């Protein structure tokens, strides 16, 4: 069993609900979710499609807002931020990894990572240096000048992880990052995320692959918008 986390939590969800299209045809995505995550934890959230996993991750990223309840990240209640402040906070605090990579096809791996720092105020030379560091961290230093079409699926996902690391956020949110990859490649991606957690990043992984989730230090199970295990 992993050691009990100590110190202040980095993510706290309290009595969170999310209802889409309130009214007669409303769809309830989350039903009173409570969850606390501490710095450096590697938490996997598992459950069938429609269980609310991705909705919860979007709330943690400030990409959506709860219908009721509160989301606090780094001690900050996200509901108190307007959209501009939320976007600035997100750029500094959260790195997001998606299932379908979302790399720009006309940019090289290096340029895709640099793009994440466009609004950071860094000089171009500093952005380029940091992007090279991030690609090296995910084992792709030698492929910096390659376009996405010249990379395998696993390599593209590693570029996407490097991009998520570009601004050195304390939190990484990965939404089904292995869903578009074969089993062995998916295992390597999860090992990479585990290594980042071991070096101090807080990692939340959304997956329906329980074998992959087992690599995390804690597994949360969701069903029908509720946490049913691992809280």
Secondary structure, 3 states (H helix, E strand, C coil): CCCCCCCCEEEEEEEEEEEECCCCCCEEEEEEEEEEEECCCEEEEECCCCCCHHHHHHHHCCCCCCCEEEEEECCEEHHHCCHHHHHHHHHHHEEEECCCCCCCCCCEHHHHHHHCCCCCCCCHHHHHHHHHHHHHHCCCHHHCCCEHHHCCHHHHHHHHHHHHHCCCCCEEEEECCCCCCCHHHHHHHHHHHHHHHHCCCEEEEEECCHHHHCCCCEEEEEECCEEEECC
